[in-house]
Amino acid sequence: MPFALLAALDHGLRGRVEPLAGDLSVHARLLIAVPLLVLAEVVLDRLAREAVGRLAGEGFVPPGALPRFRAVLANAARLRDSRAAEALIAFASLAAGAAALAGWLDPGGLASGVGVLATVTPARVWYALVGLPAFHFLLWRALWRWAIWARVLGGVARLPLRLAATHPDRRGGIAFLERPSLAFAVVAAFAASCVLCGAWATLMLHGARLSSFEPAFIAFAVAGEALAFAPLLPFAPRLFLARRAARHEYGALATDYSRQFHRRWIERRERERLLGTPDLQSLADLGNSWRELIDKMSPFLFSARDAAALLVAMLLPVIPLLLMETPVAQLLARLARLLAGGTR
């Protein structure tokens, strides 16, 4: 509101049109990205607390490793509450805003749809010293909190976790550790994509083509996926070893059970008690547990569906850009041809 009011007041008094008011990335930062970054921090904090509580509460951390586990959490809390870190982030945010006002950076921010501005207006001063630093502060603090969570995951991955290979989540029982990462990444990536697409939309209004932004978007998507799921990779060796150990342990169990079953019902031919015996069902359940749980246990805490959900969040802001370049009727016709088996 202050930015819009100052731009309108300047236009009414001096007849000047504020160039930043025509930069859609500015509005995307202030109206969409800022509240979403606040939400991303809240989501990460709440889900991370729940996840670490379940690690200890459900016995995944053995008693002997609890001191190390508490040390990891204490270090994370110290980093999260560090006033020096927040002061540094605030200073860097104000410095970036001042650099944008001085013309050393794009006036709208790192992703901007306008070029160098020679005129200093009240709206531009407010945006450079208040709006843009607020966005940068929330963005960099969110990334700082994300780095702390990644550090927690790395510390937990080094603990001798008690994984359950037959857990229905097919992740040894710790699939809940992926929820904070995915939820934060979806919200933050959507916010960042809105800012990028706002800048690209402004450039398209001045003649740019959407295809010229494809390499930048691909790089952004790859970086987003890597940033979201890389902190979960340290758990892959433990999950792999847990699956291999379960194959040996349950393989031995299946061998013993199968031999006893064969000895009782085949060699001894105790057929008079065969009707209604639970042995057959137990044998089937043992085979199902092997095929559906142990063999399908994944060494990764994330799945292809999670990566697709994150990609969709990054792609959603691109839809208005597609509609800017292609009429809705033509876009629907092209989609219908693709669904019907066409290639174009």
N, C-alpha and C positions, 0 to 999 in steps of 0.2 A: 504493500500500500504506500509506504513512503516514496519508493521509487516511482510508482505510477503518478502519485500526486505531484511530485517535484517536476516530472516530465511534462505533465499537463499544465502546471503553473508556468513553467518556462515557455511553453508554447503559447499560452494565453498572453503573457506579458511581452515576449520578444518575437513571437512568431516562428521560433526555431523548433524543428522536429528533432527529438532526441534519437540519435542513431541506435543507441543501445535498446531503445524501446522496440525497434524492429528486429532485434536479434532474439529468435525464439529460444536459443540456449539460455539466455538470461532468465526468461520466464520459467523455463524448465528447472533451472537451479533453484529459484526462489519458491516456486509453487509446488513442485513435485519432489525434487531431490532432497531438499532440506527436511521436510517431514518424514520422507522415507528413510533417510539416514538415521534420524532419531529412532524410528521404529526398528531399524535393523539392530541398533545397539540394545534396545529393550528385548527383542526376540533372542539375540545371542546370549544376553545375560541370563534370561529366564531359562532357556533350554540348556545352557551350559551348567547352571546350578543343578538342574534336575538330573543331568547326565552324570556329573561327578557324584551326586548323592546316590544314584543307583549303583555306581561302581562299588562303593563301599557297602551300601545297604544290602545288596544282593550277593555279596560274597565273592565278587570277581577279583578283588584285591585280597590276597591272603594275609593273615594277621602279621606275619613277619615282614611284609612289605608296606604295612600301614604307615610307619614313620617316614619312609621315602615318599609315599603318596601325599601325606600331609605337608611335607616340605615342598613338593611341587605346587600344591594349592596355595601355600603361604607365599611362595615367591611370586605366583601369579597375582595374588591380592596386593602384594607390595607394588608390583609394576602397574596394576590397574589404578591404584590410589596415589600414584606418584604425582606430586604437584609440579615437580621439575619437568616431567614429560609433558604435562598439559600446558605449562608455561611456554615450553619450547614450541609446541604445536601452535599455540596462540600467536607467538611472535612470528613464526614462519607464515601463518595465515595473513597477518597484517602486512608483513613484508611483501607477500605476493600481491595483495591488494594495492599497496603503494606502487609496486612495479608496474601493475596494470594501469594505474592512473598516470604514471610518468611516461608510459608508452614503451617500456622495456618488454612487457608481455602484451598479449592480445587483450584489448580492453574488456572483453566479455569473460575472459578466463582462458584456460589452456585450450578448450574446445569452444571456438567462437565463430560466429557467422559474419562478423564485420571486421574491417581492416583497421589500420591506424586512424585514430581520431585526433584531430588537431585542436578542437575546441573543448574546453573544460566547462562542463555544465553542473548545476547543483545535483541533478539526478545521477550524473556520472560520478561525482565525488561521493555521494551517499553509497552508491553501489560498490565503488572501489574500496571504501573504508569501513563499510558495515556489511552490506549484503554478500559480496564476494568473500571477505574473510570469514563470515559466518558459515558459508558453504564449505570453504576449505577446512575450517576448524572441525566441522562435523565429519567431513570426509576423511581427513587424516586421523582423527581420533577413532573413527570406526575401524580404519585399517590397523591402528595401533592395538585396539581391543582384539581384532582378529589375529594379529600376530601373537598376542598373549595367549589366546585360545589354542593357536597352533603349537605354541611352546608347551602348553599343558598336555596336548595330545602326544607330543613327542616324549614328554616325561612319563606319561602313563604307558606308552607303547614299550618303554624299556623295563617296566615292572613285570614280574613273573605272574601274569594274570591267570586266573583259573577259568579257562574257557570251557563251554559245554558244547561239544561237537554235535550233539543230537538236538540242539535247541532249534525250535521251529523257524527262527529268523534266518537260519542258514549262515549266520555270521558269528557263531560261537556264543550267542547271547548278548553281544555288545553292539548290535546294530543301532541302538539308540544313540551311540556316539556320533553317528552321521547326521542326526537331525539338526543340531545347532549349526553345523557347517552348511548344510543345504538351505535351511531357512534364511540364514544371514546372507548367503551368496545370492539367492533368488531376489531378495529385496534390494540389496546393494547393487547387483548387476542391472536390475530394472531401472534403478535411479540413474546409474551411470549411462545406460543406453539412452534414456530420455534426454540427457544433456547432449550426448553426441548427436542424436538424431535431430535435436533442436538446432544445433549448429549446421548440420547438413541440410535441413529443410530451409534455413535462411539462405544458404548458398544456392539451393535449387531455385528459390524465388528469383535469384539473380542470374539464372541461366545454366547452372551446373547440372550434370546428369547423375542420376542415382548410381549408375554403374561405376562411376569414378570413385565411389566410396567403398566398393566391395573389398579391396585389399585391406583397408583400415578396419572394416567391420570384422573380417576374418581374423585379423590379428587380435582385435578386442575380444572376440568370442573365445579364441584359443587361450588367451591370457586369463579370461574369466574362469574357464573350466579348470585350468591349472591351479589358479589361486584358490579355488573352492575345494578341490579334492586332493591336492598334493599333501596337505597336513594329515590326511587319513592313510597315506601309503605306508608309514612306518608300522602299521598294524598288519600288513600283508604277510611278513615272515611268520609272525606268531599264529595267524590264522592258518597259514599253509602247514606249519608244523603240527598244529592241533588236529587238522584234518588227517594228516599222515599218521599221527599217533592213534587217532580214533579208528582208522582203517585196520591197523595192526591189532588193537585191543578188541574191537568188536568183531574182527575177523576170527580171532581166537575164540571169542565167546560163541560165534556162530558155528565154528567147527565143533566145539564141545557139545553144543546143543544138538547139532545135526547127528553126531555120533550116538548120543544118548537116545535121540528119537529113533534112529535106525535100529539100535540095539533092542529097544523096547517093543516097537511096533512091527519091525521087519524080521529080526533074528528070533526074538522070543514069540512072536506071533500072538500077542495078547489082544486078539481081535474082539473078545467079548466085551471089553470096556471102551472100544473105539468110538461108539456112538456118543456124541456129546462131550467128548474129551476136549479140554482147552489147549492140548498140545499142538493141534493143527493150527489153531488161530495164533498161538504164540510163535510158531514157526513162520507163519505168514507175516505177523507183525515185525518180527526180527528182520525179515527180508525187506519189508517196506521201509523200516527205519534206515537200513543200509542204503537203499536206492534213493529215497526221497530226502534224507537229511544229511548223511555223511558224504555220499558221492556228490551231492549238489551244494555242499558247503562252499561258499565263495571265499577266496583269499582277500577279497577287497570289501571294505565297508560300504562302498557305493556301487551303484549298478548303472547300466546303460539308461534305464528309465530316469534315474536322478540326473544324469548328464543331459538327457533330452529335456527335462523340465527346466533346467537352468538355461539351456539354449532357447527355449520358448520364451522365457522371461526377457532374454536379451533381444529376441526378434520382435516382440510385440510392438515396441515403439517404431519399428521400421514400417509397419502397416500404413500409417498416414503418409509416409514418403512414397510408398507404392501408389497410393491413391492420388497423390499429387501428380505423378507422372503418367499413370494409366487410369482412364475412366473406369468407374465401378462396373458398368455393363461389360466393357471389354475384359476387365480382370475376371469377372464371373464366368464369362464365356471361355476364357483360356483355362480356368480351373475346371470347368465342365468337360472340356476336351481332354484334359489330363486324367480326370477321373474315368472318362470313357475309354482310356487306353491310348490316347493320342500322344504325340511326342512334343507338341508345341502349343 
